[in-house]
Amino acid sequence: MNPYFKQIFVVILMIIMCSSQANTNTDVLKVGFQIKPPFIIESNNQYIGVSMDLWKEIADSLNTKYTLIEYELTGLLGAIKNGDIDIAISPLTVTSSRIKQFGFTQPYYITNLSYATKAERDSGFITLISNIFSMGFLKSLIPLLMIISIFGLIIWALERKKNADQFGKGVVGIGEGIWWSAVTMSTVGYGDKSPVTPFGRVIGVIWMFTAVIMISGLTASISSSLTIHKLKTEISDFDDLRKSKVGSIAGSGTGDLLNRYKIKYSNFPTVEQGLIAVDDGNIDAFVYDDAVLSYFAHKDKFDGKIQVVPSSYSKEYFSFASSNYELIEHIDKILIGIIESDDWELILKKYNIEYRK
């Protein structure tokens, strides 16, 4: 080939490549999202939040334009799967079922499941009376009375002949033995009755040490059953959820987890509506990720009414999602750099989210 034409060919090829690169940079990405405070918040006709701030930094680094498209959760998942959008920037939980349908970026936030419950307190007097006649109190009291009676009978049998003045015959003597047993166990020590026979004193010493050990455990048990202020609903693990009225969001990562463990739950369209159901007493607990629950529970509407109980049972990983794996690879390189920088901590603190490194 003539060197002159060869140079022209190379120049044309470079122009085509530069044009192609320019077209790539000017592509307008379709970015899908779902309103999910504090990660995506609508404020004054603008979208802010952790995920939105993170995406804006990524888009600036990619030097790309984008258009935002709002979806509900089900529609957003379908749009990712069908390729109707290029990237979803809502904090989507990485699950085994979803990862078979589309790809995820590196997680940018890790959270645990939490249970939002209503902390109701009853009147002190009513609670005291009801607990005195509760099964918990009786289960603590009945064994105690039985053991006191057994030692009372033993000491009466040993003392009734040689110590008849203190432990007489018949029912009255048995009652005196039980009285001595109760006074000894309580460490009151009136001194009105005491064994005088060798075997009686041996039994007395054994009962003294046995009573000291027993009384500590029984006192704690009885005190627990008589606690004036108790939460009506105490949920700490999945076994408690099986016995409670539970709410969550169907199709979410939490909903998938509850389905996997065959825990029945009522479906709510939003976290806020789920918390309202807890506050109204329609459900015992609303299960969702800790960051989102804490955000809503600390709003004025639920302040002092709803308690968020953290769980270490399950971790959730929040990521962007897309069916364009090449785009995910480009985003990952930038995303990792952002979340490892000090700027990421500032973004999280801006929306009152705990910083996790």
C-alpha positions in Angstrom: 0.0 0.0 0.0 1.2 3.5 -0.8 2.6 5.1 2.3 0.5 8.2 1.7 -2.8 6.2 1.6 -1.6 4.2 4.5 -1.3 7.3 6.7 -4.8 8.5 5.5 -6.2 5.1 6.5 -4.7 5.3 9.9 -6.0 8.8 10.5 -9.6 7.7 9.4 -9.4 4.7 11.7 -8.4 6.9 14.6 -11.2 9.3 13.9 -13.7 6.4 13.9 -12.4 5.0 17.2 -12.5 8.4 18.8 -16.1 8.9 17.5 -17.1 5.6 18.9 -15.6 6.4 22.3 -17.4 9.8 22.3 -20.7 8.1 21.5 -20.1 5.7 24.4 -19.5 8.6 26.8 -22.7 10.4 25.6 -25.0 7.4 26.0 -27.8 8.2 28.3 -28.2 5.4 30.9 -31.6 4.4 32.1 -31.4 4.4 35.9 -34.2 2.7 37.8 -34.9 3.2 41.5 -37.5 2.7 44.2 -38.2 5.3 47.0 -36.6 3.7 50.0 -35.5 6.1 52.8 -32.8 6.8 53.9 -31.1 5.4 50.8 -33.4 7.1 48.3 -35.6 10.0 49.5 -37.9 12.3 47.6 -37.5 15.9 48.9 -38.8 19.1 47.2 -39.2 17.2 43.8 -35.6 16.1 44.0 -34.1 12.7 44.9 -31.5 12.4 47.6 -30.2 9.8 49.9 -27.3 7.4 50.4 -27.7 5.5 47.2 -28.5 8.5 45.1 -25.4 10.4 46.4 -23.3 7.3 45.7 -24.7 7.0 42.2 -24.0 10.7 41.3 -20.4 10.2 42.2 -20.1 7.1 40.1 -21.9 8.8 37.1 -19.5 11.7 37.3 -16.5 9.4 37.3 -18.0 7.5 34.3 -18.6 10.8 32.6 -22.0 9.7 31.5 -25.5 11.1 31.4 -28.5 9.3 32.8 -32.3 9.5 33.2 -34.1 8.4 36.4 -37.1 6.1 36.3 -39.1 5.4 39.4 -40.6 1.9 40.0 -42.3 -0.1 42.8 -40.2 -3.1 43.9 -41.8 -5.7 41.7 -41.7 -3.5 38.6 -38.0 -2.6 39.3 -37.0 -6.3 39.5 -38.8 -7.0 36.3 -37.1 -4.0 34.6 -33.7 -5.2 35.6 -34.4 -8.8 34.4 -35.8 -7.7 31.1 -33.1 -5.1 30.4 -35.6 -2.2 30.4 -33.1 -0.2 32.5 -29.3 -0.2 32.5 -28.8 -0.1 36.3 -31.0 -0.1 39.4 -29.6 2.0 42.2 -32.1 1.2 45.0 -30.5 -0.8 47.8 -31.4 -4.3 46.5 -30.6 -7.2 48.8 -28.4 -9.9 47.2 -30.3 -13.2 47.3 -29.7 -16.5 45.6 -32.9 -16.3 43.6 -32.1 -12.8 42.3 -28.5 -13.5 41.4 -29.7 -16.2 39.0 -31.7 -13.5 37.0 -29.3 -10.6 36.9 -26.0 -9.3 38.3 -25.0 -7.2 41.3 -22.2 -4.8 42.0 -20.1 -5.1 45.1 -22.1 -4.5 48.3 -21.9 -0.9 49.5 -23.7 -1.4 52.8 -24.2 -4.4 55.1 -27.0 -4.5 57.5 -28.8 -7.0 59.8 -32.4 -7.9 60.2 -34.3 -6.1 63.0 -37.7 -6.5 64.6 -39.8 -3.4 65.2 -42.1 -4.0 68.2 -44.3 -1.9 70.3 -43.2 -1.4 73.9 -46.5 -1.3 75.8 -46.4 -0.9 79.6 -49.3 -1.8 81.9 -50.4 -0.2 85.2 -48.0 -1.3 88.0 -50.8 -2.5 90.4 -52.7 -4.4 87.7 -49.5 -6.1 86.5 -48.5 -7.0 90.1 -51.9 -8.7 90.8 -52.0 -10.5 87.5 -48.5 -11.8 87.9 -49.1 -13.0 91.4 -51.8 -15.3 90.1 -49.9 -16.2 86.9 -48.6 -19.6 86.1 -45.0 -18.3 86.2 -45.4 -17.3 89.8 -47.2 -20.6 90.8 -44.5 -22.7 89.1 -41.9 -20.9 91.3 -44.0 -21.0 94.5 -45.3 -24.6 94.5 -41.9 -26.4 94.4 -40.7 -24.1 97.1 -43.6 -25.0 99.4 -43.1 -28.7 98.7 -39.5 -28.6 99.8 -40.2 -26.6 102.9 -42.9 -29.1 103.9 -40.6 -32.1 103.3 -37.9 -30.7 105.6 -40.5 -29.7 108.1 -41.8 -33.2 108.2 -38.3 -34.7 108.5 -37.4 -32.4 111.4 -40.8 -33.1 113.1 -40.2 -36.9 112.8 -36.8 -36.6 114.4 -37.7 -34.2 117.2 -41.3 -35.1 118.2 -40.3 -37.4 121.0 -37.3 -35.8 122.6 -38.3 -32.2 121.8 -42.1 -32.4 122.2 -42.4 -28.9 123.7 -41.3 -27.4 120.3 -42.4 -30.1 117.9 -45.6 -31.7 119.4 -47.7 -34.5 118.2 -50.2 -34.6 115.4 -51.1 -31.9 112.9 -50.0 -29.1 115.2 -46.5 -30.6 115.5 -46.2 -31.0 111.8 -47.2 -27.4 111.4 -44.5 -26.4 113.9 -41.9 -28.3 111.8 -43.0 -26.6 108.6 -42.8 -23.2 110.4 -39.3 -24.0 111.5 -38.3 -25.0 107.9 -39.8 -21.8 106.5 -38.1 -19.5 109.1 -34.8 -21.2 108.6 -34.9 -21.0 104.8 -35.8 -17.3 104.9 -32.8 -16.7 107.4 -35.2 -14.8 109.7 -34.1 -16.9 112.6 -36.7 -16.1 115.3 -35.1 -18.7 117.6 -38.4 -19.9 118.9 -37.8 -23.4 117.6 -34.6 -25.4 117.1 -33.7 -29.1 116.9 -31.9 -30.6 119.9 -31.3 -34.2 118.7 -28.1 -35.0 116.9 -29.9 -36.2 113.7 -32.2 -33.2 113.9 -29.2 -30.8 114.1 -27.5 -32.5 111.1 -30.7 -32.1 109.1 -30.9 -28.5 110.2 -27.3 -27.8 109.0 -28.1 -29.5 105.6 -31.3 -27.5 105.2 -29.5 -24.2 106.0 -26.9 -24.6 103.3 -29.5 -26.1 100.8 -31.8 -23.2 101.5 -29.1 -20.6 100.8 -28.5 -22.1 97.4 -32.2 -22.5 96.6 -33.4 -19.1 97.8 -31.1 -17.2 95.4 -32.4 -19.0 92.3 -36.0 -19.0 93.4 -35.9 -15.3 94.4 -34.7 -14.4 91.0 -37.4 -16.5 89.4 -40.2 -15.0 91.5 -38.8 -11.5 91.0 -38.8 -12.0 87.2 -42.5 -13.1 87.3 -43.4 -10.1 89.4 -41.6 -7.5 87.2 -44.0 -4.6 87.0 -42.9 -3.3 83.6 -42.5 -5.9 80.9 -42.7 -5.7 77.1 -45.9 -7.4 75.9 -44.0 -8.8 72.9 -40.5 -10.1 73.3 -38.9 -11.2 70.0 -35.3 -12.1 69.8 -35.0 -14.8 67.2 -36.8 -16.7 64.4 -38.5 -19.1 66.8 -40.2 -16.2 68.5 -41.4 -15.0 65.0 -43.2 -18.3 64.4 -45.4 -17.7 67.5 -46.1 -14.0 66.7 -48.1 -12.0 64.2 -45.4 -10.8 61.8 -45.3 -8.3 59.0 -42.8 -7.6 56.2 -42.7 -6.6 52.5 -43.3 -9.4 50.0 -40.6 -9.7 47.3 -38.0 -8.0 49.5 -34.9 -9.8 50.7 -36.5 -10.1 54.1 -39.7 -11.5 52.7 -37.7 -14.1 50.8 -35.9 -15.1 54.0 -39.2 -15.5 55.9 -40.6 -17.6 53.1 -37.5 -19.8 53.1 -37.9 -20.5 56.8 -41.7 -20.9 56.3 -42.6 -18.1 58.6 -46.0 -16.6 57.8 -46.3 -12.9 57.6 -48.7 -10.1 56.5 -47.6 -8.2 53.5 -47.3 -4.4 53.7 -46.6 -2.2 50.7 -44.2 0.1 52.7 -42.1 0.0 55.8 -44.1 3.0 57.3 -47.4 1.2 56.9 -45.9 -1.8 58.6 -44.8 0.3 61.6 -48.2 1.9 61.8 -49.7 -1.7 62.1 -47.3 -2.4 64.9 -48.2 0.9 66.7 -52.0 0.0 66.2 -51.4 -3.5 67.6 -52.5 -5.3 64.4 -49.2 -7.2 64.3 -46.6 -8.0 67.0 -43.5 -7.2 64.9 -42.5 -5.8 61.6 -39.3 -7.4 60.2 -37.0 -5.6 57.9 -33.4 -4.4 57.7 -32.0 -2.4 60.5 -31.0 0.8 58.7 -34.5 1.4 57.2 -36.4 0.4 60.3 -34.3 2.7 62.5 -34.8 5.6 60.1 -38.6 5.4 60.3 -38.8 4.4 63.9 -36.8 7.5 65.0 -39.2 9.8 63.2 -41.4 11.9 65.4 -44.5 9.8 64.6 -43.0 6.6 66.2 -40.6 8.2 68.7 -41.1 6.5 72.1 -43.7 4.1 70.7 -41.8 1.6 68.7 -38.6 -0.2 69.6 -36.2 -1.6 67.0 -34.6 -4.9 68.3 -31.5 -5.7 66.4 -30.8 -9.3 65.3 -27.5 -11.0 64.5 -29.3 -13.8 62.8 -29.0 -12.7 59.2 -26.9 -10.2 57.3 -28.2 -8.4 54.2 -25.9 -7.0 51.5 -27.1 -3.9 49.6 -25.9 -3.5 46.0 -26.8 -1.9 42.7 -28.2 -4.4 40.1 -28.1 -4.8 36.3 -28.3 -7.3 33.5 -25.4 -5.5 31.8 -22.4 -7.3 33.4 -19.9 -5.1 31.5 -21.5 -2.0 33.1 -21.3 -3.7 36.5 -17.6 -4.3 36.0 -17.0 -0.6 35.2 -19.1 0.5 38.2 -17.4 -1.8 40.6 -14.0 -0.2 40.0 -15.3 3.2 41.0 -17.7 2.0 43.7 -15.0 0.2 45.7 -12.8 3.3 45.6 -15.7 5.5 47.0 -16.7 3.2 49.9 -13.0 2.9 50.9 -12.6 6.6 51.1 -13.5 9.1 53.9 -16.2 10.6 51.7 -18.3 7.4 52.2 -18.4 7.9 55.9 -19.5 11.5 55.5 -22.3 10.4 53.2 -23.6 7.8 55.7 -23.4 10.2 58.6 -25.3 12.8 56.5 -28.3 10.5 56.7 -27.8 9.3 60.3 -26.7 5.8 59.3 -24.2 3.8 61.3 -20.8 3.7 59.5 -19.6 0.1 58.9 -16.0 -0.4 57.7 
